[in-house]
Amino acid sequence: MTASPQSKPLHLRLPATSANLGPGFDAVGLAMALYLTIDATTAEDFHIDATGRNADLCAKLENNLILTTYMDVLAVRGILAPALHLQLHNEIPLGMGCGSSASALLAGILLANHFGNLNWPAQQILEEACRREGHPDNVAACYLGGMTVSSITKNGLVTATCGQDLNWNLLLALPPAGFSTKKARALLPAHYSREDAVANIQATALLVAAFAQGRSELLRTAMQDRLHQPYRAKACPLLSLLLPLTGDPAILGVALSGAGPSVLLIAGSPAPSTIDDRIRQTAQDPTLEIIHTTISKGVLQT
């Protein structure tokens, strides 16, 4: 079966995400206003015109997560995927713990839903993305925006979102080299103490309250973690260097972004003009790349 080639063009804008936010391991994600933007139309052959960050990689057809997901979602349902021309602009750092794979995967599913005429509702789109990603935190936050908490239950994926309108400033400190999620997960222990588990439950509860109530004073305590950051610190040395900034009056919280190696810092609004200098000085790297952004409201689809 072939999907109708007369499908209308599709415009997508998908945000970057920072998962975990310290203690919320595999449960919490924050959508950031750095975007993967795609304008898609049917074509004679697959083709990608890419601009922005890592444009050369984004333009490759081979092993392209957007296209492989798009074609596989339809192939599983016996539909031959129409060839697409993608005009793509990317602002999301690749391989840096900023949810680039989640945004690409979700883009592929949304393309399949549109050009394959699947007519899936939001819940089914999220369930498919979660199944393919293996955990829900990034894809749920990417799709729904804000700070999204997600859980896989026997009855399916359950999500809750808050904090979409908070005016906190987000700063991403990016080391020069990336780090794969697979390698990051291999660093974690198989078991944890009850003390560490309880500490993370308490911190995660405070984290949700901080975003739900806009209580920035909670973040210094709420973003402390014992389950993954201590074990990834050697592989992500920027984290250990920047964690002391948690005591800086201008910094509300510091955490590894996703599995790293990037570090997310949350500041109030407006952030001091000297904040980049403080971060670079603390990191002992005057050339450290720092991206300023804000909280995103999630996927835009037109």
N, C-alpha and C positions, 0 to 999 in steps of 0.2 A: 504494500500500500504506500502511496506517495501523498505527502501533505500538500494542500493547495498552494501553488506557487504565487497565488494572487494576494498573499497575506500583506497587510499594510506594514510599512517600516516601523521599527521599534526603537525607542530611545530609552536607555537605561543609565541610571547613575547609582553606583553602589559604593558605600563608604568603607574605609578602612576600619578595623576593629582592634581593640586591645583587650585580650582575654585575661582572666584571673583577677586582675587588679589587686595583687597581693594574695589574700587568703582564699579567694573564690575560685579555687582550682576546678577547671572543667565545668563551672556552673555560671560564671559571671562574664559578661562581655560589655564593652563600651564602644559605641559607634563614634568614629572621629570624622570630622569634615575634611577628609582627604579622599578623593574619589577616583574610581574607575568609571569612566564615562564611555558608553558605547552607542553608536548609531548604526543599526543593522537593517539591511535590505536584502531581498533575494537577488541572486546573481547566477550567471552561467557557471562560474567556478568559485571555490572558496578563495577569499582574498582579505587580507588585513592591512589597513593603513594605520600605523600607530605613531603617536606623538607622546611627549612627556617623559616620565621617569622610566628607564630601562626599555625604551621604545624598540630597540633592536630585538630584545627577547620577546616582547609582547607581540611583535609582528610575525613571528615564526609560526608556520602552520603545523610543523611537526611537534608532537607531544604538547600541543597547546591545550591547557586544561579547559578553557572555555569551549573550544570546538569539540574536544573528545567527550566532554560531558553532554553537550548539546546533541551530538550524534548518537551517543549511547542511550540516553534517555528515550529517544525516539526509536532506536533499533530494538530495544527490549520490548517495545509495544508494536513491533512490526511495521514501523513507519520509516520510509526512506527520507532522510533529512534533506530538505532543500539546501542547495549551496547558498552561502551568504557572503556578502561584502560587509565587513565590519570597519567602521571608522572609530578608532579607539584612542582615548587619551587617558593616560595613567598618572596618578599622583601618589600611589601607594608604594612604599618601599617593598621590594621583593625579598623574601627570606629573612626578614628582620623582626618577626613577631608582631606584624601589623595586620594580619588577616588577609594577606594577598591571595592565598589559595582559596579561602572561603568566599571572597568576593568573585573570583573567577568561576568557581564551582556554581555558585548561586546564579551568576550571569548565564552560564550554560543551561541551567534548568529553566530560567525565565525565557531564554531564547527558544528552547524546545516547547515550552508551554504555549508561546505565542505562535511560532511558525509551524508547529505541529498541531495547532488547534486542539490542545488537550483540555483547555478550560478548567485547569486545576484551581481550587481555592487556595488561599494563603496557607492554611494548615497543611495541605498536601504538599505544597511547594517546600515548606519548612521540613516536613517529615522526610522528604526525598533528599534534601540537602544534608540533613542531620545523618541520615543513613550512609550517605556517600562520604561525608567528612569524618564520621566516626565518633564525634562528640558535638554537642549543640551550641557551645558558648559563642563561637565566632559567627556562625551562620545565622543564629537567631538575632544577635545584636546587629549584624549587617542588615538584615531584612527589616527588623522592627525599629531599630534606632535606639537612642538613649542608652541607659544602663539596663541591660536585659538579663534577667535571671532565667535559667532554663534547666529542665530536668526531664530525663527519659524515664517514663513510667511504663507499667504493663499495659496501660491504656493509650500510650503514645506520648508525644512531646507536649510538655506543659511549659508555658512561658509567662513572664510578667515583666513589664517595662515601666521605668520611671526616669526622672531626671532629664527629659528631652529639652527642657527650657532653661536649664541651669546655665549661667553665664561664666562658669569656671573656665580658665584657660588651660589648655593641654599642651605640654611640651614634650616632644619626642627627641631624645638624644640617641643618635645613630652612630655606632662604631663602624669602621670601614668594611668589615667582613660580616657576612650573614652566618646563620646557624640553623641547621635543620631541626624541625620539631621531633623527628624520629630520634635523632641523637640526644636531644634535650630530654625526651621521655626515658631514654635508657639510663640516664643518670639518677633516676629516682629510686628510692628503696621500695621493697615489696611490702613492708610493714611499718607502722608508725606507733608511737606511744600514745596512750590515752591522753596524757597531758598535752601533747602537740595537737591531737585531734580536737580536744575541747577548746584549746586556744584559738584554733582556726574557725571553729563553729561560732565562737563568741565574736571574733573579728569580722567574720562574714555577715553576721546579723547586724553589727554596727555599720558595716559598709552599705548594706541595703538601706538602712535607716538614714544614713548620711545623704544618699542620693534622693531618696523618697521625700525627705524633709528639707533638703537643701542646707544641711548642717555641715558646713565645711570644717568646723572645729573637731568633728569626729574623725576626719580622714587620717590624721597622724597615727591614731591608734588603730583605726579600721583597716588600713592597708598593710599591716604587719602580718607576716606569713611564716609558717614553720614547715609547710608540707613540700614546697618545691623550690623556692628561692635559695635556701641554704645549700641545696644540693647542686644547683646550677651556677652558683656564684663563681666557681673557678673557671668554668667555660664561658661565663659572661662577666668578665672582670669589671666592666663599667658599672654594674649594679653595686658592687661593694664600694666603689669610689663615690657613688652618688647617694647612697642610702643616708649618710650623715646629713645631707641637706634637709632631711625630714625635720630637723630642729631649726631650720632657717624660717624666720617669720613670714617670708614671701611664699614659701613652699608648703602646700597643704598635705601632700602625700607623694611618696616615691615608690615605684614598683617596677619589676620586670614587665615589659610589654609582651604578653603572651608567653611563649617559651624562650623569648629573647632572640638576639642579644640586645635589642633596643631597650631603653629605659624610659618609662612614662613618668612625667612629673606633672602634678596638678597644682595650679596656682590660682589665686583669686583674680578678680577683675577690677581695675586693670593690673596687669603684671608689671612690676618695676622695669624700667628701661635697662637696668643693670643686670637683669636676671640671667641673660645669656653669658655674660662675663663671669658671673658667679659659678654657673654650671661648668663652664670650660676650665676655670681655675681649679675647681674641686676635682674635675676629671683629669687634671694635669695634661690637658690636650687643647691648645689654642685653636686648633683647626676642627674640633669636634662639630659635626653637623647637628643643628638643632632646628626642628620644625615646629612652628607655632600653629596650633589649630584649636578647634572648639568641638563641642558635642554635636553630633549629627542626628537628624530625625529619621534616618534609615533610607531604604531604597526609594528612588523616584522612578516611575515607569510611565511613559506616555507613548 
